[in-house]
Structures are given as C-alpha cells and as structure tokens.
C-alpha cells in the first residue's frame, strides 16, 4: 500500500503547485520587489519555499527550547517564503510586528521562547536585542547574522529551482492539522496582548466558510494591504493558496496608492478597516468593475459610512471576527447592508454563535455575551490559565456583547467590559455611537466611561467632525449633541462629556484604542 498524501490543508502550497503550477500565486509590489513588481507562479513559489526550507533547516538547533520561530519581517515575498518554509518543516510560526519598540518586541519574544527569530534589515537591531538566535531574510547589517534567504528570492522569480530534501519535524504528520501552525498576538487595546494558537485546520475551515460567503472567483486577485502580523492581513496569504487565486501584496495602505492598486491590478477583493474605507471615499474613490468584495472588519463601520460606501458602488461586506477564530465569525452581504446596517450578518458555514446571559443561552433579540464554537476556533492560548478562563460549555467566550435576531443575524453592541454602569443603569457604547454617527456633522465617534462623583461613571464621547465645519449657527458641542440624541436615546445614555478630535486613536489593526481615547478626552476636556 502506498503512502497517502496529506490532506490538502496540511501542505497547502505544495498541493496547489501540483494542481495549478502555472497560475500566478503572488504579485509582490512591496519594497522587496526587484522591479515594479515580482510575479510568481505557484510552481516557482513552491520551489523557492523548498530552497528556503533547506537553508532554514540548517539554521535550526537540534535540541530547541521550542519548535517556534518568530518572524519579524515586513510584507513581501521573503515573509511568504519563510512562513511556508517553516510550516513545511513542521515548526510553529509567530508573525511579529517588525516595527515594535525593542522592549515590546522583547516581551513577546520572551513569552514565545522561540528557537530562532527571523528579521529583515529594519528589524535586525531590535531582534538582536532579544538575545535569541537571529537570521535575516535580507543582507544583514551585522556580519554575525546569517542570511537566510537565497538571492533568488529577490531577483529571479520565475526559476523552477532545484529539488532538495528537508527534515520534517516529528510533530508533522497527516494529523498535523491539529498542531499549532501559527501564534498571533491580539491587538492588546486594553491589558496584555493574548498569544493565540491557530492550526492549519482552523485556517482551512475559515477559508472555506469565507469562500462560500464571499463567492470567491477562481480568477480572483486579492489585495493585501493590512499588516501580516494580524489575522486580517495574514488570512489572504493562506486563502489564496487554497483557492488557487492571486495575492497582490502592496505591503501597506495609502488612500491614493491603494485606490490605484485596486484599479491597475484588476483587484477583485480587499480587506479594509473602516478608517481605510473612509479615507478612500474621502479621496473620491469609485471602485472598478473588477472589484466584487470589500471585507470590512476590525471595528464597527457605522450606518453613515456603510451608506456612503453603497452609494459609491462599493461591494461592502461588514464582518465580525477574531484572531481566535482565524478571522471571520459572521459576515453580511451587500444586499443585506442597506436594510440592516447595524448587523454583521449570519455566522459562516460550520460556525455556531450562542448568546449567553448569566451562563445560559437567551432567546432571539435578547442581549448577552457572544460565544463562538466550530472548527475555526483556536485550540487555546499559549498560557493554560488564559485558555481555561476563555472556554466553556458553549465554546469560546469572546467578551463581546451581542444580540441575534430571528433570522440568525448578529449585531455586536461592544465589549462587555466596556458597558458603562452609570447610576445603576447599563449603557452599551455601540448604541450611543450609532446615534452620534447619524448626526450630520459627525463623521466618527467612540464612547467610553469616565469617573463621575455622583453617578460612579459617566458616558463620554470623542468625536471627529465631518468635512462640513460646524458654525456659530449650528455648533457641535455637548448641548447640541445631547439635544440631537434626546428622543433617540434614553436620558441616562446621553453623553455628559463630548470632546472633538481630528482622528480617533486606533491600533494598527484598526480597533479603537480605548485607553488612549479616555486619556485624550481627559486631556482635551481639561484644556477646554
């Protein structure tokens, strides 16, 4: 009896290269590209990954402290090649933000305890400061740092490459889909970022569910402009391989540049956070006929932005997802957005969402904590105590407050920890934000709690004014906003403090940095 090949999701690139070798896998338009762009077929990319795997195998210790590799490399072919090479060897990869300050990078590396940290020229000094073995994907500054990638990655991108044999890790097998392939750190908008483990099975199930919801075209071209150390930027790297589609990596977002990339590269899909979509629309963007999917996540979009997008012909798919669920949990289609702008759609295939109140499931229309289960859900964090606290009878406790309607559509009301208890009344910030963002002179808003000597906590809002400047005839201040909101909100939900700003503080994944918001409100309030 011959050995059976591993399931498709366990060797995604090798299997894809065998099935569609001449399809374009990757178009690299980042700083790593040797010309305007580097184009890789699946055959060429697979051969390059095999070459990198040989070099990587030579650099890995025989008795490592863990089978983990930190990858602090900016988006581009070197990142993709190193990622798939490490996975091919049976190692777990932890993508790290190459722009982190030395101290923050060192904290993450200490928690990972990796056998090797892979850097690029920009992150080399920070990685060396972690006192771990380091290898570079580029020409290193320090002569003691070995160069991991062959120069073929930079310059010769259509070569078939040589055939090599690499040592596969003992934890790689046909059941290897259940081992940790990735470790990703959450955004950490409050407190210590969590280190999430994800398996190839998690990623594969997410890719399949997303394909059905977005109706992926085999000739699709997805633009990667989000950070690859977050799930939103990393998911397309895997999904494009399983789909056999093309990933166009731009490396970063810029309103004018991204608009041109979408047009010139005939992009069919892109992931954006609401702030990026707003900047595109502010720049006068009209999507091309090729574009059929704008996956919008990372933060609530708001009715005003969604309406603008639909009016401009943007095929917007609002989504709710988590690092812990390998991206999407629920996603709404454009046809549903106009009628239900406050929902994020039904759960994806195989994903179960339960709303709990005091540990018990509630009925349709009742609010409670969003709990998620299914094959996309992480097996746990790298910390056992964190894992034990996060899981229960119905699955992963997200810490998000939500409600499901009779048709299974999910609405997210914010974080449970963000719910404001003001004089014994509970306020979900998302409900207040929705009203504020419907104000004609408010473009964006966020709501947090501040200490209040009378009520314990007070509702406070940080708002960004729309392009139409407020005037003496219609000033935007706490009184006019309270007057506008009265009748739309109960009195106890009305903001008692309103501060304007030029831009809401966000993390690089697009989520609101709530601690920074509270600090800015206090600072600006005290100055006014």
Residue pairs with C-beta under 8 A, 6 or more apart in sequence:
4 174
5 11
5 15
6 173
6 174
6 176
7 174
7 177
8 15
8 204
8 242
9 177
9 200
9 201
9 203
9 204
9 242
10 174
10 176
10 177
10 200
11 88
12 84
12 200
12 204
12 238
12 241
12 242
13 42
13 45
13 46
13 49
13 84
13 88
13 241
14 46
14 88
16 25
16 42
16 46
16 241
16 242
16 244
17 42
17 43
17 45
17 46
19 244
20 42
20 244
21 41
21 42
21 43
21 46
22 41
22 42
22 43
23 41
23 42
23 244
23 246
24 39
24 40
24 41
24 42
24 246
25 40
25 41
25 42
25 44
25 45
25 240
25 241
25 246
25 247
26 38
26 39
26 40
26 45
26 77
26 80
26 240
26 246
26 247
26 248
26 249
27 37
27 38
27 39
27 40
27 221
27 246
27 247
27 248
27 249
27 265
28 37
28 38
28 39
28 40
28 76
28 77
28 157
28 249
29 36
29 37
29 248
29 249
29 250
29 251
29 261
29 265
30 74
30 75
30 76
30 77
30 249
30 250
30 251
31 74
31 76
31 251
32 38
32 74
32 76
32 77
32 78
32 154
33 76
33 77
34 154
34 155
34 157
38 77
38 157
39 157
39 158
40 48
40 77
40 157
40 158
41 158
42 241
42 244
43 160
44 157
44 158
44 159
44 160
44 161
45 80
45 81
47 159
47 160
47 161
47 162
48 77
48 81
48 150
48 152
48 153
48 157
48 161
49 81
49 84
49 85
49 88
50 85
50 88
50 161
50 162
50 163
50 164
50 166
51 150
51 152
51 161
51 162
51 164
52 81
52 82
52 85
52 148
52 149
52 150
52 153
53 85
53 86
53 88
53 89
53 164
53 166
54 164
54 166
55 148
55 149
55 150
56 82
56 85
56 86
56 89
56 135
56 148
57 89
57 166
57 167
59 116
59 133
59 135
59 146
59 148
60 69
60 89
60 91
60 115
60 116
61 115
61 116
61 133
64 115
65 113
65 114
65 115
66 92
66 112
66 113
66 114
66 115
67 90
67 91
67 92
67 115
67 169
67 171
68 91
68 92
68 93
68 94
68 112
68 113
68 114
68 115
68 183
69 86
69 91
69 92
69 93
69 94
69 114
69 115
69 116
69 117
69 118
70 94
70 96
70 108
70 109
70 112
70 114
70 116
70 117
70 118
70 127
70 132
71 79
71 82
71 83
71 86
71 93
71 94
71 95
71 96
71 118
72 96
72 97
72 98
72 100
72 105
72 117
72 118
72 119
72 120
72 123
72 126
72 127
73 79
73 82
73 98
73 118
73 119
73 120
73 123
73 137
74 98
74 120
74 122
74 123
74 228
74 251
75 224
75 227
75 228
75 233
75 249
75 250
75 251
75 252
76 249
76 251
77 153
77 154
77 157
77 249
78 120
78 137
78 138
78 149
78 153
79 95
79 137
79 228
80 237
80 249
81 149
81 153
82 118
82 137
82 148
82 149
83 93
83 95
83 237
86 92
86 93
87 93
87 181
87 200
88 166
88 168
89 166
89 167
89 168
89 169
89 172
90 168
90 169
90 170
90 171
90 172
90 176
90 179
91 115
91 169
92 179
92 180
92 181
92 182
92 183
92 197
93 181
93 182
93 183
94 108
94 112
94 114
94 182
94 183
94 184
94 185
94 195
95 182
95 184
95 228
95 229
95 234
96 105
96 108
96 109
96 117
96 185
96 229
97 105
97 227
97 229
97 508
98 119
98 120
98 122
98 123
98 126
98 229
99 122
99 123
100 108
100 126
101 126
102 125
102 126
102 129
105 123
105 126
105 127
105 129
105 130
106 129
106 130
108 185
108 193
108 195
109 117
109 127
109 130
109 132
110 130
111 195
111 382
112 183
112 195
112 382
114 132
115 133
116 132
116 133
116 134
116 135
117 127
117 130
117 132
117 133
117 134
117 135
118 127
118 134
118 135
118 136
118 137
118 148
119 126
119 127
119 128
119 134
119 135
119 136
119 137
119 145
120 136
120 137
120 138
121 136
121 138
121 139
121 140
121 141
124 134
124 136
124 140
124 141
124 142
124 145
125 141
127 134
128 134
128 142
128 145
134 145
135 145
135 146
135 147
135 148
136 145
136 146
136 147
136 148
137 147
137 148
137 149
137 153
138 147
138 149
139 147
140 146
140 147
152 159
152 161
171 179
172 179
176 200
177 199
177 200
177 201
177 204
178 199
178 201
178 379
179 199
180 197
180 198
180 199
180 379
181 198
181 199
181 200
181 203
182 197
182 198
182 203
182 234
183 195
183 196
183 197
183 198
183 382
184 195
184 196
184 198
184 229
184 230
184 231
184 234
184 323
185 193
185 194
185 195
185 196
185 229
186 193
186 194
186 196
186 323
187 193
187 230
187 507
187 508
187 509
187 511
188 194
188 507
189 507
189 511
189 512
189 513
189 514
189 515
190 417
190 514
190 515
194 323
194 381
194 383
194 386
195 381
195 382
195 383
196 323
196 324
196 378
196 381
197 378
197 379
197 380
197 381
197 382
198 323
198 326
198 378
199 379
201 375
202 325
202 326
202 375
202 376
202 377
202 378
202 379
203 235
203 238
203 326
204 238
204 242
205 326
205 350
205 374
205 375
205 376
206 235
206 239
206 325
206 326
206 327
206 328
206 348
206 376
207 235
207 238
207 239
207 242
207 243
208 242
208 349
208 350
209 328
209 348
209 349
209 350
209 351
209 376
210 216
210 235
210 239
210 327
210 328
210 331
210 348
211 239
211 243
212 348
212 349
213 317
213 328
213 331
213 333
213 345
213 348
213 349
214 269
214 293
214 295
214 317
214 331
215 292
215 293
216 243
216 245
216 269
217 245
217 268
217 292
218 243
218 244
218 245
219 245
219 268
220 243
220 245
220 246
220 268
220 269
221 245
221 246
221 247
221 248
221 265
221 266
221 267
221 268
221 269
221 290
222 236
222 239
222 240
222 245
222 246
222 247
222 248
222 267
222 268
222 269
222 270
222 271
223 248
223 250
223 258
223 261
223 262
223 265
223 267
223 269
223 270
224 233
224 236
224 237
224 247
224 248
224 249
224 250
224 251
224 271
225 233
225 250
225 251
225 252
225 253
225 258
225 261
225 270
225 271
225 272
225 276
226 232
226 233
226 253
226 271
226 272
226 273
226 509
227 233
227 508
227 509
228 234
228 237
230 323
230 508
230 509
231 321
231 322
231 323
231 326
231 327
232 271
232 273
232 297
232 298
232 321
232 327
232 509
232 510
233 271
235 271
235 326
235 327
236 247
236 271
237 247
239 245
240 246
240 247
248 261
248 265
248 267
250 257
250 258
250 261
253 272
253 276
255 276
255 279
255 280
255 282
255 283
255 285
256 283
258 270
258 276
258 280
259 280
259 283
259 285
261 267
262 270
262 287
262 288
262 291
263 288
266 288
266 290
267 288
267 290
267 291
268 290
268 291
268 292
268 293
269 291
269 292
269 293
269 294
269 295
270 291
270 293
270 294
270 295
271 294
271 295
271 296
271 297
272 280
272 294
272 295
272 296
273 296
273 297
273 298
273 299
273 506
273 509
273 510
274 296
274 298
274 299
274 300
274 301
274 302
274 305
274 510
275 299
275 444
275 504
275 506
275 510
276 510
277 294
277 296
277 301
277 305
277 309
277 314
277 316
278 305
278 308
278 443
278 444
281 305
281 308
281 309
281 312
281 314
282 467
285 312
285 314
286 312
286 313
287 294
287 312
287 313
287 314
287 315
291 314
291 315
292 315
293 315
293 317
294 309
294 314
294 315
294 316
294 317
295 317
295 319
295 328
295 331
296 309
296 316
296 317
296 318
296 319
297 318
297 319
297 320
297 321
297 327
297 328
297 510
298 509
298 510
298 511
299 506
299 510
299 511
299 512
300 412
300 430
300 433
301 316
301 318
302 433
302 434
302 437
302 444
303 341
303 342
303 434
303 437
303 438
304 437
304 438
304 443
305 437
306 316
306 318
306 337
306 341
307 338
307 341
309 316
310 316
310 334
310 337
310 338
315 334
316 334
316 337
317 331
317 332
317 333
317 334
317 345
318 331
318 332
318 337
318 343
318 344
318 345
319 328
319 329
319 330
319 331
319 332
319 344
319 345
320 328
320 329
320 330
320 331
320 344
320 345
320 400
320 410
320 412
321 327
321 328
321 329
322 329
322 372
322 396
322 398
323 378
324 372
324 377
324 378
324 390
324 396
324 398
325 351
325 372
325 374
325 376
325 377
325 378
325 396
326 376
326 378
327 376
328 348
328 376
329 344
329 347
329 348
329 351
329 353
329 370
329 372
329 376
329 410
330 344
330 345
330 346
330 347
330 348
330 351
330 353
330 409
330 410
331 344
331 345
331 348
332 340
332 343
332 344
332 345
332 346
332 409
333 345
336 343
336 345
336 409
340 409
342 411
342 434
343 405
343 409
343 410
343 411
344 409
344 410
344 411
344 412
345 409
345 410
346 407
346 408
346 409
346 410
347 353
347 374
347 408
347 410
348 376
350 374
350 375
350 376
351 372
351 373
351 374
351 376
352 372
352 373
352 374
352 394
352 395
353 370
353 371
353 372
353 402
353 404
353 410
354 361
354 370
354 371
354 372
354 373
354 394
354 395
355 361
355 362
355 366
355 367
355 368
355 369
355 370
355 371
355 402
355 403
355 404
356 362
356 368
356 369
356 371
356 394
356 397
357 366
357 367
357 368
357 369
359 392
361 394
362 368
364 404
364 405
364 406
365 403
365 404
365 405
365 406
366 403
367 401
367 402
367 403
367 413
367 428
368 401
368 402
368 403
369 397
369 398
369 399
369 400
369 401
369 402
369 416
370 398
370 400
370 401
370 402
370 410
370 412
371 392
371 394
371 395
371 396
371 397
371 398
372 395
372 396
372 398
373 394
373 395
373 396
374 395
377 395
377 396
378 396
380 386
380 387
380 390
380 391
381 387
381 390
390 396
390 397
391 397
399 415
399 416
399 417
400 412
400 413
400 414
400 415
400 416
401 412
401 413
401 414
401 415
401 416
401 419
401 428
401 430
402 410
402 411
402 412
402 413
403 410
403 411
403 413
404 410
404 411
405 411
412 430
413 428
413 430
413 431
414 428
414 429
414 430
418 428
418 429
418 448
418 449
418 514
419 426
419 427
419 428
419 429
420 426
420 427
420 429
420 447
420 448
420 449
420 457
420 458
420 459
421 427
421 449
421 456
421 457
422 449
422 452
422 455
422 456
422 457
422 458
422 459
422 492
423 454
423 455
423 456
423 492
425 490
425 492
425 493
427 459
427 492
427 493
429 446
429 447
429 448
429 459
431 489
431 493
432 445
432 447
432 459
432 461
432 485
432 489
432 493
432 495
433 445
433 446
433 447
435 484
435 485
435 488
435 489
436 442
436 445
436 447
436 461
436 463
436 481
436 485
436 495
437 443
437 444
437 445
438 488
439 476
439 481
439 484
440 466
440 468
441 465
441 466
441 468
441 470
441 474
441 476
442 463
442 464
442 465
442 466
442 476
442 481
443 464
443 465
443 466
443 467
444 463
444 464
444 504
445 461
445 462
445 463
445 464
446 461
446 462
446 504
446 512
446 514
446 517
447 459
447 460
447 461
447 462
447 495
448 460
448 462
448 514
448 517
448 518
448 521
449 457
449 458
449 459
449 460
449 518
450 457
450 458
450 460
450 497
450 518
450 521
450 522
451 457
451 458
452 458
452 496
458 496
458 497
459 493
459 494
459 495
459 496
459 497
460 495
460 496
460 497
460 498
460 499
460 518
460 521
461 481
461 495
461 497
461 498
461 499
461 521
462 499
462 500
462 501
462 504
462 517
462 520
462 521
463 476
463 481
463 498
463 499
463 500
463 501
464 500
464 501
464 502
464 503
464 504
465 476
465 500
470 476
474 480
476 500
477 498
478 495
478 496
478 497
478 498
481 495
481 498
482 494
482 495
482 498
485 493
485 494
485 495
486 494
497 521
497 525
499 520
499 521
499 524
499 525
499 528
500 524
501 520
501 524
504 512
504 517
505 512
505 513
505 516
505 517
505 520
506 512
506 513
507 513
